[in-house]
Amino acid sequence: MTLFVGQAGSLKTYASQAAGLAVVAITAGVLISWWGELPSLLRGGSTGIDGSPVQAVWWTIGLAVLLVVALALLLGWIIARLAGHAARAHVCFKPEWRDGKVVGAVGASINNTRLKRAEAALRQSERQLRLVTDNAPVGIVHCDTELRYKFINRYHAQRLKVLGVSPDEVIGKRISEVIDDKLFAIVEPYARECLAGKAVEFEAEASNRIGELQFLHLRFEPEWKNGKVVGLVSAGTDITRLKCAEAALRESEATFRAMFEISSVGKIEVEPESGRFLRVNAAMRKFVGYTEAELLARTVYDITHPDERDRDREPLRRLVAGESDVFDVEKRYIRKDGNAVWARVTVNVIRDGSGRPLRNTAVIQDINARKQAEQALLASNDRLQIALDAAQLGSWQYDPFRRVFSGDTRCQKIFDFSKDEAAIEEVMKQVHPDDVEKVLGAIEASLDPVDPKRSATEFRLRRADGEVRWVETLGLAYFEGKGRERQAVGFGGTAQDITERKEREEKEHLLMREINHRAKNMLSVVHSIAQQTATQNPKNFVESFSERIQALSANQDLLVRNEWQGVDLGDLVNAQLAPFAGLIGSRIVVHGPKLCLKPASAQAIGLALHELATNAGKYGSLSADTGQVYVYWGTVGDTFTMSWTERDGPSVSAPKRRGFGTVVMEAMVERSVDGKVDHDYALSGVTWRLTCPAANALEHREHEKRPRVRMLRA
């Protein structure tokens, strides 16, 4: 504060020259200076009017100064009260001299409130900036163009402490003097590029004092002034944790990828909604035969078997919607080569933090071999069941520990019980009393651990309705253990109702007795044929006798084949025309219903057909290329007729003598069926016609059937 004391004119003049100054005049006639100037003033800086030191006025001057200060404080308080805040002013006092004496004081003041406020705001802004920079997790550095530190924040200062340097020691030093050479070699090219006017950012590795590796992310911004770069500002972030996390993530991803890719089972990732493949491992690619690119261009539904696409959609929808935890199914995929393969598929959903589905992951286990084995087993079981059905066999099991017998449906039907299993005592009650001992002995022999026997037993069962049926069981026991501990743990086999076979065997026994009887009769026929042939045709005896015996043998074969139950007439005709089989259907026409001849009539008619065919081949229609033979038979009411007609062959005539062949064609046939034979040698060809009661020639069951006509061909 400066106060001017003196003439009014002088004050006005000073005020007019100092705009914005507050001028105060004090008429005390003394100079007052602010506390810094007052001592010099009091030491004699002024003199009195007469030129002698003015010592008497010091108390007056001191009192004036106090009054001026008090007045200034009062004015300041009044101004602050009126303005609502304190105002600041710079006040200066200077003495007024006249003739070497202080005659007054002049004071001047200037209002510097705005300046002081600006200075305070600047200091507050600096404090706030320091507060922000010191608490930011970023190292901030300000350097000049020579890369000397001008400013560092607390975060960077703490890092410098780790490096063994205090913050106060850094300011003014070059960066190269603080950090190690390895880090500076990384930083220096980027710093030069920044000082050239370009903002840069990069990452660097650095080791702290204790040898720990740290990763930094640094950004350099150039500091501009008047169009020139005068320094740079660096912002550095410690990204060690981020790098470690990234490394851990990469390691985890590499581990996952390795586990995903080298897994022996198929693994896939797909989009939840579309089912589009996102990732496929090698096992899955091999399983379905597609390359990775081919699968990534497809959806999981594209390679799913058509029969299972719609089936899979709803469970997958429920899984994605959170209505179920897992989707586990056995399904078929269609390989690239078109073949279907079986897999067990387990699907899970990967969700984000909010529960939104990101992708579906699935593990695909190849079960094609197992499915093929199952299907082969089912097919084998089906074939076994077909074989059992074809043989009319039932399967059974016997548990020797529980003494329980069980069997399939056919076995239950054979043994006449409807339960799935029954006690062995209950089953044995149905065995015929005469066969019980035989059955128990067979079971005991089969279960003998020392020398087990394969069971093959025939016995009788008494059914609930009183019927007795014959049953054959085949069985084999299986054992566990060795030595004395070896014991049967199961006994199984097949059962078959052999009642019909037993009846057939009984019939065969009776038939053998019948054959013995018929053999005696056959020998009589052979003796007669031999005698007649030798008497009437001794020159060709061997040939004629052999042919007639062969015809008789053909008839015999048919009888044996049909168990002496009769001979099909069509089969008999074919057998006797066998030498001309290639002509049947062309030059030989055979026509007639299916009829069964009695054994006696079959022998006679067969021999007659043989004689007719032999004569036709030697002398009749079959001896020429154009001749034809027509063989017909049938029934009209209770009458059986059969005819042989030759056409378009050589002219024929009746034999001059009656040989054995004629006897066979006429007399033998007539006697065997008690019928009539018309035998004519017309010029157009030989005709032969048999007429007899149907009951005499045909089996009784055939005689009662309505005739069905059929054409017989070789």
C-alpha positions in Angstrom: 0.0 0.0 0.0 1.3 3.5 -0.9 0.0 6.7 0.7 0.7 10.2 -0.8 0.6 13.1 1.7 0.8 16.6 0.4 -1.0 19.3 -1.6 -4.3 18.5 -3.2 -3.1 19.6 -6.5 -0.3 17.1 -6.4 -2.7 14.3 -5.5 -5.0 15.1 -8.3 -2.1 15.2 -10.7 -0.9 11.8 -9.5 -4.3 10.4 -9.6 -4.8 11.5 -13.1 -1.7 9.7 -14.1 -2.5 6.5 -12.3 -5.7 5.1 -13.6 -7.3 2.6 -11.4 -5.4 3.8 -8.3 -6.9 4.8 -5.1 -5.2 8.1 -3.9 -5.3 9.2 -0.3 -3.9 12.6 1.0 -2.7 13.0 4.5 -2.0 16.5 5.8 0.0 15.4 8.8 3.0 16.7 6.8 4.9 13.5 7.1 5.8 10.5 4.9 4.6 7.1 5.9 5.9 4.0 4.2 4.7 0.4 4.6 6.4 -1.6 7.3 9.3 -2.4 5.0 10.0 1.3 4.2 9.1 2.8 7.5 12.4 2.0 9.3 14.5 3.9 6.7 12.1 6.7 6.8 12.4 6.9 10.6 16.2 6.7 10.4 16.4 10.1 8.9 15.4 9.6 5.3 13.7 13.2 5.7 14.8 16.5 7.2 13.0 19.4 8.7 12.2 22.7 7.0 15.2 24.4 8.4 17.3 21.5 7.1 17.9 20.0 10.5 16.8 16.5 11.3 13.2 16.4 12.2 13.1 14.1 15.2 10.1 15.6 16.9 7.6 14.6 14.4 8.4 10.7 14.5 5.7 10.1 17.0 3.3 12.2 15.0 4.3 10.1 11.9 3.8 6.9 13.7 0.4 7.9 14.9 -0.5 8.9 11.3 0.6 5.6 10.0 -1.6 3.8 12.5 -4.5 6.0 11.6 -4.0 5.3 7.9 -3.8 1.5 8.5 -6.9 1.6 10.6 -8.7 3.6 8.0 -7.6 1.1 5.3 -8.8 -1.9 7.3 -12.1 -0.1 8.0 -12.5 0.7 4.3 -11.7 -2.9 3.4 -14.3 -4.2 5.9 -16.9 -1.8 4.6 -16.2 -2.8 0.9 -16.3 -6.5 1.8 -19.6 -6.1 3.6 -21.1 -4.1 0.6 -19.7 -6.5 -2.0 -20.3 -9.7 -0.2 -16.7 -10.8 -0.3 -13.3 -9.6 0.6 -11.4 -7.4 -1.8 -7.6 -7.2 -2.1 -5.7 -4.0 -2.9 -2.0 -3.1 -3.2 -1.2 0.1 -1.3 2.0 2.2 -1.5 3.0 5.2 0.6 5.7 7.7 -0.3 6.9 10.8 1.6 6.3 14.3 0.1 9.4 16.5 0.4 9.7 20.2 0.3 12.8 22.1 0.9 14.4 19.0 2.3 11.7 18.3 4.7 8.8 15.8 4.7 5.8 17.9 4.5 3.3 15.1 3.8 2.7 11.6 2.4 1.1 10.3 -0.7 -0.5 6.8 -0.8 -1.7 4.8 -3.8 -3.6 1.5 -3.9 -4.6 -0.8 -6.8 -7.4 -3.5 -6.6 -5.7 -6.9 -7.4 -8.7 -9.0 -6.2 -9.0 -10.7 -9.6 -5.3 -11.4 -9.8 -5.3 -13.0 -6.3 -8.4 -15.0 -7.2 -6.7 -16.2 -10.5 -3.6 -17.2 -8.5 -5.8 -19.1 -6.0 -7.7 -20.8 -8.8 -4.5 -21.8 -10.5 -3.1 -23.2 -7.2 -6.4 -25.1 -6.7 -6.3 -26.4 -10.3 -2.8 -27.6 -9.8 -3.8 -29.3 -6.6 -6.7 -31.0 -8.3 -4.5 -32.0 -11.3 -1.9 -33.4 -8.9 -4.7 -35.2 -7.0 -6.0 -36.8 -10.2 -2.6 -37.7 -11.6 -1.3 -39.1 -8.3 -4.4 -41.3 -7.8 -4.6 -42.5 -11.4 -3.3 -46.1 -12.0 -1.2 -44.7 -14.8 2.4 -43.6 -14.8 2.5 -40.0 -16.1 5.8 -38.4 -17.1 6.6 -35.0 -18.6 9.9 -34.6 -20.4 11.7 -32.0 -22.5 13.2 -32.5 -25.9 16.4 -33.9 -24.3 14.2 -36.6 -22.5 14.8 -35.0 -19.1 12.2 -35.5 -16.5 10.1 -32.4 -15.8 7.2 -34.1 -13.9 6.3 -37.5 -12.6 3.1 -38.5 -10.8 2.9 -40.6 -7.6 2.2 -43.9 -9.5 5.4 -43.5 -11.6 7.3 -42.3 -8.5 6.3 -45.5 -6.7 7.6 -47.5 -9.6 10.9 -45.6 -9.4 11.2 -46.5 -5.8 10.9 -50.2 -6.9 13.7 -49.4 -9.3 15.8 -48.0 -6.5 15.5 -44.3 -7.3 13.6 -41.7 -5.3 11.3 -39.3 -7.1 13.3 -36.2 -6.1 16.4 -37.7 -7.7 14.6 -38.1 -11.0 13.6 -34.5 -11.9 16.1 -33.1 -14.3 17.7 -36.4 -15.2 17.5 -38.1 -18.5 15.4 -41.2 -19.0 18.4 -43.2 -19.9 19.9 -42.4 -16.5 17.0 -43.9 -14.7 15.8 -47.0 -16.5 17.9 -49.9 -17.6 19.5 -50.1 -21.0 17.3 -52.9 -22.3 14.1 -50.9 -21.6 15.6 -47.7 -22.9 16.6 -49.4 -26.1 12.9 -50.2 -26.6 11.6 -46.8 -25.5 14.1 -44.5 -27.2 13.0 -45.0 -30.9 9.4 -44.3 -30.0 10.4 -41.2 -28.0 12.3 -39.9 -31.0 9.4 -40.5 -33.2 7.1 -38.6 -30.7 9.5 -35.7 -30.6 9.3 -35.6 -34.3 5.6 -34.7 -33.9 3.8 -38.1 -34.0 1.8 -39.7 -31.1 2.9 -43.3 -30.6 1.9 -46.2 -28.4 3.5 -49.5 -27.8 4.1 -52.3 -25.4 7.4 -53.1 -23.6 8.8 -55.6 -21.2 10.7 -54.5 -18.1 12.2 -56.1 -15.0 11.8 -54.5 -11.6 14.4 -54.4 -8.9 13.6 -57.8 -7.6 13.8 -59.4 -11.1 10.1 -59.7 -11.8 9.1 -59.3 -15.4 6.5 -56.6 -16.0 4.6 -55.6 -19.1 3.9 -51.9 -19.8 1.6 -50.2 -22.3 3.1 -46.7 -23.1 1.6 -43.8 -25.1 3.8 -40.8 -26.0 2.1 -37.5 -26.9 4.2 -34.5 -28.3 4.0 -31.2 -26.4 3.5 -28.3 -28.8 4.3 -24.6 -28.3 4.2 -22.0 -31.0 4.1 -24.7 -33.6 7.1 -26.6 -32.2 7.5 -29.7 -30.2 9.0 -28.7 -26.8 8.6 -32.0 -25.0 6.5 -35.1 -24.6 4.0 -36.5 -22.2 4.1 -40.2 -21.5 1.2 -42.3 -20.0 2.2 -45.8 -19.0 0.0 -48.6 -17.7 1.1 -51.8 -16.0 -0.5 -54.6 -18.1 1.3 -57.4 -16.4 -1.9 -58.9 -15.0 -3.6 -58.5 -18.3 -0.7 -60.2 -20.1 -0.6 -63.0 -17.5 -4.4 -63.4 -17.9 -3.9 -63.4 -21.7 -1.2 -66.0 -21.4 -3.3 -68.1 -19.1 -6.2 -67.7 -21.5 -4.0 -68.8 -24.4 -2.7 -71.7 -22.4 -6.2 -72.7 -21.4 -7.3 -72.3 -25.0 -4.3 -74.3 -26.2 -5.1 -77.0 -23.6 -8.7 -77.0 -24.6 -7.9 -77.1 -28.3 -5.4 -79.9 -27.7 -7.9 -81.9 -25.6 -10.7 -81.0 -28.2 -8.7 -81.9 -31.2 -6.8 -85.0 -30.1 -9.7 -86.6 -28.3 -10.5 -90.1 -29.5 -14.2 -89.3 -29.4 -16.0 -86.8 -31.7 -16.5 -83.3 -30.3 -18.4 -80.4 -31.9 -19.6 -76.9 -31.2 -22.7 -75.6 -32.9 -25.0 -72.6 -32.9 -28.0 -73.2 -30.6 -30.7 -72.0 -33.0 -29.5 -73.0 -36.4 -27.3 -76.0 -35.5 -24.5 -74.7 -37.8 -21.1 -76.2 -37.0 -18.7 -73.8 -35.3 -15.9 -76.2 -34.5 -15.3 -79.9 -35.3 -12.4 -82.1 -34.1 -10.5 -84.7 -36.1 -12.4 -87.7 -34.6 -15.7 -86.3 -35.7 -14.4 -85.5 -39.2 -13.1 -89.1 -39.5 -16.4 -90.5 -38.1 -18.6 -88.8 -40.8 -16.0 -88.6 -43.6 -16.2 -84.8 -44.2 -13.4 -82.3 -44.1 -13.5 -79.4 -41.7 -14.5 -76.9 -44.3 -17.3 -79.1 -45.6 -18.7 -79.4 -42.0 -18.4 -75.7 -41.2 -20.6 -75.0 -44.3 -23.3 -77.4 -42.9 -25.6 -77.8 -40.0 -25.8 -80.8 -37.7 -29.2 -81.5 -39.1 -27.7 -81.9 -42.6 -25.8 -85.0 -41.6 -28.5 -86.4 -39.3 -30.5 -89.4 -40.4 -33.8 -88.2 -41.9 -35.8 -90.4 -39.6 -34.3 -88.6 -36.5 -34.2 -85.0 -37.5 -37.6 -84.0 -36.3 -37.1 -86.2 -33.2 -34.0 -84.3 -32.1 -35.4 -80.7 -32.5 -37.8 -80.7 -29.6 -35.3 -82.0 -27.0 -32.7 -79.6 -28.2 -35.2 -76.7 -28.0 -35.9 -77.6 -24.4 -32.2 -77.8 -23.6 -31.5 -74.4 -25.0 -34.6 -72.9 -23.3 -33.3 -74.2 -19.9 -36.1 -76.6 -19.5 -33.7 -79.6 -19.3 -30.0 -79.9 -18.2 -28.7 -82.3 -20.8 -29.6 -84.0 -24.1 -28.4 -87.5 -24.3 -29.5 -89.7 -27.2 -28.4 -92.5 -29.5 -28.8 -91.5 -33.2 -27.6 -92.1 -36.7 -25.5 -89.8 -38.8 -25.2 -90.0 -42.6 -21.6 -90.2 -43.7 -20.4 -88.5 -46.8 -20.3 -91.9 -48.6 -24.0 -92.3 -47.8 -23.7 -94.9 -45.1 -25.5 -94.5 -41.8 -23.4 -94.8 -38.6 -24.6 -94.9 -35.0 -23.4 -92.6 -32.2 -24.2 -91.7 -28.7 -24.6 -87.9 -28.5 -24.4 -85.9 -25.3 -25.2 -82.2 -25.7 -24.6 -79.3 -23.2 -25.3 -75.6 -23.5 -22.6 -72.9 -22.9 -24.2 -69.7 -21.6 -22.9 -66.2 -20.9 -23.2 -64.4 -17.5 -26.8 -63.4 -18.1 -27.8 -67.0 -19.0 -28.0 -66.4 -22.7 -27.0 -69.5 -24.8 -23.8 -68.9 -26.7 -23.2 -72.3 -28.2 -24.0 -76.0 -27.9 -21.2 -78.5 -27.2 -21.6 -82.2 -27.9 -19.6 -85.3 -27.4 -20.1 -88.0 -30.1 -19.2 -91.5 -29.2 -18.9 -94.0 -32.0 -21.2 -96.9 -31.1 -21.6 -98.2 -34.6 -19.8 -101.4 -33.8 -21.9 -102.0 -30.8 -25.1 -101.3 -32.7 -24.0 -103.6 -35.5 -23.3 -106.3 -32.9 -26.7 -105.7 -31.4 -28.3 -105.8 -34.8 -26.3 -109.0 -35.6 -27.4 -110.5 -32.3 -31.0 -109.6 -33.0 -30.7 -111.0 -36.4 -29.1 -114.1 -35.0 -31.8 -114.4 -32.4 -34.4 -114.0 -35.2 -32.6 -116.6 -37.3 -32.5 -118.9 -34.2 -36.1 -118.3 -33.6 -36.9 -119.0 -37.2 -34.9 -122.2 -37.0 -36.7 -123.2 -33.8 -40.0 -122.3 -35.4 -39.1 -124.3 -38.6 -38.1 -127.3 -36.5 -41.0 -126.7 -34.1 -38.6 -126.6 -31.2 -39.1 -124.9 -27.9 -36.2 -123.7 -25.7 -35.9 -124.3 -22.0 -33.7 -123.6 -19.0 -33.3 -125.4 -15.7 -31.7 -123.7 -12.7 -30.2 -126.5 -10.5 -29.9 -124.2 -7.5 -33.4 -123.0 -7.4 -34.7 -126.2 -9.1 -36.8 -124.1 -11.4 -37.8 -125.0 -15.0 -38.6 -122.2 -17.5 -39.2 -122.1 -21.2 -40.4 -120.1 -24.2 -44.0 -120.0 -25.5 -43.6 -123.2 -27.6 -42.0 -125.0 -24.7 -44.8 -124.0 -22.4 -47.3 -125.3 -24.9 -45.5 -128.6 -25.2 -45.3 -129.1 -21.4 -48.8 -127.7 -21.0 -48.1 -125.0 -18.4 -48.7 -121.3 -18.8 -46.3 -119.9 -16.2 -43.0 -118.4 -17.1 -41.3 -120.9 -14.7 -42.3 -123.8 -12.6 -40.7 -126.1 -10.0 -39.1 -129.2 -11.4 -41.4 -131.3 -9.2 -44.4 -129.8 -10.8 -43.1 -130.5 -14.3 -42.2 -134.1 -13.4 -45.8 -134.8 -12.3 -46.8 -134.5 -16.0 -44.2 -137.1 -17.1 -45.7 -140.6 -17.7 -44.9 -142.8 -14.7 -43.1 -145.3 -16.9 -40.7 -142.6 -18.1 -40.0 -140.7 -14.8 -37.0 -142.7 -13.9 -35.5 -142.3 -17.4 -35.9 -138.5 -17.3 -34.4 -138.1 -13.8 -31.5 -140.3 -14.8 -30.8 -138.2 -17.9 -30.8 -134.9 -15.8 -28.5 -136.4 -13.2 -26.0 -137.6 -15.8 -26.0 -134.2 -17.5 -25.3 -132.3 -14.2 -22.5 -134.7 -13.2 -19.4 -132.3 -12.8 -16.9 -135.1 -13.3 -18.3 -136.7 -16.5 -21.3 -134.7 -17.8 -23.3 -136.2 -20.6 -25.2 -134.5 -23.4 -28.9 -135.1 -22.7 -31.1 -136.7 -25.4 -34.3 -138.1 -23.9 -37.6 -139.2 -25.4 -40.5 -139.5 -23.0 -44.3 -139.2 -22.7 -46.2 -136.3 -21.2 -49.8 -136.5 -19.9 -51.6 -133.3 -20.7 -54.4 -131.8 -18.6 -57.0 -133.1 -21.1 -55.7 -136.6 -20.7 -53.9 -136.7 -24.1 -50.5 -138.4 -24.1 -47.9 -136.7 -26.2 -44.3 -137.8 -27.0 -41.6 -135.2 -26.2 -37.9 -135.2 -27.1 -35.5 -133.0 -25.1 -31.9 -132.2 -26.0 -29.9 -130.5 -23.2 -26.4 -129.4 -22.2 -25.2 -128.2 -18.8 -22.6 -125.5 -18.3 -20.3 -125.4 -15.3 -18.2 -123.0 -13.2 -15.1 -123.6 -11.0 -12.5 -126.3 -11.1 -11.8 -129.5 -9.3 -14.0 -130.3 -6.4 -15.6 -126.8 -6.6 -16.7 -127.4 -10.2 -20.5 -127.4 -10.3 -23.3 -126.9 -12.8 -24.8 -123.4 -12.8 -27.2 -124.0 -15.6 -28.9 -126.5 -17.9 -30.6 -125.6 -21.1 -31.7 -127.0 -24.4 -34.6 -127.6 -26.8 -37.9 -129.5 -26.6 -39.9 -130.9 -29.5 -43.3 -132.6 -29.7 -42.4 -135.8 -31.6 -45.9 -137.5 -31.3 -46.3 -137.4 -35.1 -42.9 -138.8 -35.7 -43.6 -141.6 -33.2 -46.8 -142.4 -35.0 -44.9 -142.3 -38.4 -42.3 -144.7 -37.0 -45.0 -147.0 -35.9 -46.5 -146.8 -39.4 -43.1 -147.5 -41.0 -42.8 -150.5 -38.8 -46.1 -151.8 -40.1 -45.1 -150.7 -43.6 -42.0 -152.8 -43.5 -44.1 -155.8 -42.8 -46.3 -154.8 -45.7 -43.2 -154.4 -48.0 -42.0 -157.8 -47.1 -45.4 -159.1 -48.2 -45.4 -157.0 -51.4 -41.8 -158.1 -52.2 -42.9 -161.7 -52.4 -45.6 -160.6 -54.8 -43.1 -158.5 -56.8 -40.8 -161.5 -57.2 -43.8 -163.5 -58.5 -44.4 -160.7 -61.1 -40.7 -160.7 -62.1 -40.8 -164.4 -62.4 -43.8 -164.2 -64.7 -42.2 -161.4 -66.9 -39.0 -163.4 -67.2 -40.9 -166.6 -68.1 -43.1 -164.9 -70.7 -40.3 -162.9 -72.3 -38.0 -165.9 -72.6 -40.8 -168.1 -74.1 -42.0 -165.5 -76.7 -38.8 -163.6 -77.6 -35.7 -165.7 -76.7 -33.4 -163.9 -79.0 -33.9 -160.4 -77.4 -34.5 -161.7 -74.0 -31.9 -159.7 -72.1 -32.9 -156.4 -73.7 -36.6 -156.9 -73.4 -36.4 -158.3 -69.9 -34.2 -155.4 -68.8 -36.5 -152.7 -70.2 -39.5 -154.3 -68.5 -37.7 -154.6 -65.2 -36.7 -150.9 -65.5 -40.3 -149.9 -66.1 -41.3 -152.0 -63.1 -38.5 -150.3 -61.1 -39.7 -146.8 -62.0 -43.1 -147.7 -60.7 -41.5 -149.1 -57.6 -39.5 -145.9 -57.0 -42.7 -143.8 -57.1 -44.4 -146.2 -54.6 -41.5 -146.0 -52.2 -41.3 -142.3 -52.6 -44.9 -142.0 -51.6 -44.5 -144.6 -48.8 -46.8 -147.0 -50.7 -49.6 -144.5 -50.3 -50.2 -144.3 -54.0 -48.6 -142.7 -57.1 -49.5 -139.4 -58.8 -50.6 -140.3 -62.3 -48.8 -137.3 -63.9 -45.5 -138.4 -62.2 -46.1 -142.0 -63.5 -46.6 -140.8 -67.1 -43.4 -138.6 -66.9 -41.4 -141.5 -65.4 -42.4 -143.9 -68.2 -41.8 -141.2 -70.9 -38.5 -140.3 -69.5 -36.6 -141.5 -72.7 -38.7 -139.0 -74.7 -38.7 -136.1 -72.1 -37.4 -133.6 -74.7 -40.6 -134.2 -76.8 -43.1 -133.6 -74.0 -44.9 -130.4 -74.6 -44.2 -130.4 -78.3 -44.8 -133.7 -80.0 -46.0 -135.4 -76.9 -49.1 -133.8 -75.3 -49.9 -134.9 -71.7 -53.1 -133.6 -70.2 -55.2 -134.6 -67.2 -56.2 -133.7 -63.6 -54.1 -134.5 -60.5 -55.1 -138.1 -59.6 -53.4 -140.6 -57.3 -53.3 -144.3 -58.4 -53.4 -147.2 -56.1 -50.1 -149.2 -55.9 -51.5 -152.2 -57.8 -53.0 -150.1 -60.6 -49.9 -148.0 -60.8 -47.8 -151.0 -61.4 -50.0 -152.3 -64.2 -50.6 -148.9 -65.9 -46.9 -148.0 -65.6 -45.9 -151.2 -67.4 -48.6 -150.6 -70.1 -47.3 -147.0 -70.7 -43.8 -148.4 -71.0 -44.9 -150.9 -73.7 -46.8 -148.2 -75.6 -43.8 -145.8 -75.5 -41.4 -148.5 -76.5 -43.5 -149.5 -79.5 -44.1 -145.9 -80.5 -40.4 -145.3 -80.5 -39.6 -148.4 -82.5 -42.5 -148.6 -84.9 -45.0 -145.9 -84.2 -45.4 -142.0 -84.2 -42.2 -141.4 -82.2 -40.1 -143.3 -84.8 -40.7 -140.5 -87.4 -40.0 -136.8 -87.2 -43.6 -135.7 -87.6 -45.5 -138.1 -85.4 -47.3 -137.0 -82.3 -48.7 -138.8 -79.2 -51.6 -137.6 -77.1 -52.0 -139.0 -73.5 -55.2 -138.1 -71.7 -56.9 -139.1 -68.5 -59.7 -138.0 -66.2 -62.9 -139.0 -64.4 -66.5 -138.7 -65.4 -68.7 -139.4 -62.5 -67.5 -142.7 -61.0 -65.6 -143.8 -64.1 -61.9 -143.4 -64.7 -60.6 -143.2 -68.3 -57.1 -143.0 -69.8 -56.1 -142.9 -73.5 -53.0 -143.1 -75.6 -53.4 -141.9 -79.2 -50.7 -141.7 -82.0 -51.0 -139.4 -85.1 -49.0 -138.5 -88.2 -46.6 -141.4 -87.8 -45.8 -144.4 -90.1 -48.7 -146.7 -91.1 -49.1 -149.5 -88.6 -50.8 -152.8 -88.6 -51.8 -155.3 -86.0 -49.1 -157.8 -85.0 -49.4 -161.2 -86.4 -48.9 -162.8 -83.0 -49.9 -161.8 -79.5 -46.7 -161.2 -77.4 -46.1 -160.4 -73.8 -46.3 -156.7 -74.4 -49.8 -157.0 -75.6 -50.7 -159.1 -72.6 -49.3 -156.3 -70.3 -51.1 -153.5 -72.2 -54.4 -155.4 -72.2 -55.0 -158.4 -69.9 -52.7 -157.3 -67.0 -54.2 -153.8 -66.8 -57.8 -155.1 -67.1 -57.2 -157.5 -64.2 -55.5 -154.9 -62.0 -58.4 -152.4 -62.2 -61.3 -154.7 -63.2 -61.8 -152.6 -66.3 -61.8 -152.7 -70.1 -59.0 -151.9 -72.5 -59.6 -151.0 -76.2 -56.4 -151.5 -78.2 -56.6 -150.6 -81.9 -53.9 -150.5 -84.7 -55.6 -148.1 -87.1 -53.7 -146.8 -90.2 -53.5 -143.3 -88.6 -51.8 -144.7 -85.6 -52.1 -146.9 -82.5 -54.8 -146.1 -80.0 -55.2 -147.4 -76.4 -58.0 -146.6 -74.1 -58.7 -147.8 -70.5 -62.1 -147.5 -68.8 -62.8 -148.7 -65.3 -64.5 -147.8 -62.0 -62.7 -144.9 -60.4 -62.7 -146.7 -57.0 -60.7 -149.6 -58.5 -57.9 -147.5 -59.9 -57.7 -144.4 -57.6 -57.0 -143.9 -54.0 -60.2 -143.4 -52.1 -59.4 -139.8 -51.1 -58.6 -138.9 -54.7 -61.7 -140.5 -56.0 -63.8 -138.3 -53.8 -62.2 -135.1 -54.9 -63.4 -133.0 -57.8 -60.9 -133.5 -60.7 -58.5 -130.6 -61.5 -57.1 -130.7 -64.9 -53.4 -129.7 -65.4 -50.9 -129.9 -68.2 -47.7 -131.9 -67.4 -44.4 -130.9 -69.0 -40.9 -132.1 -68.5 
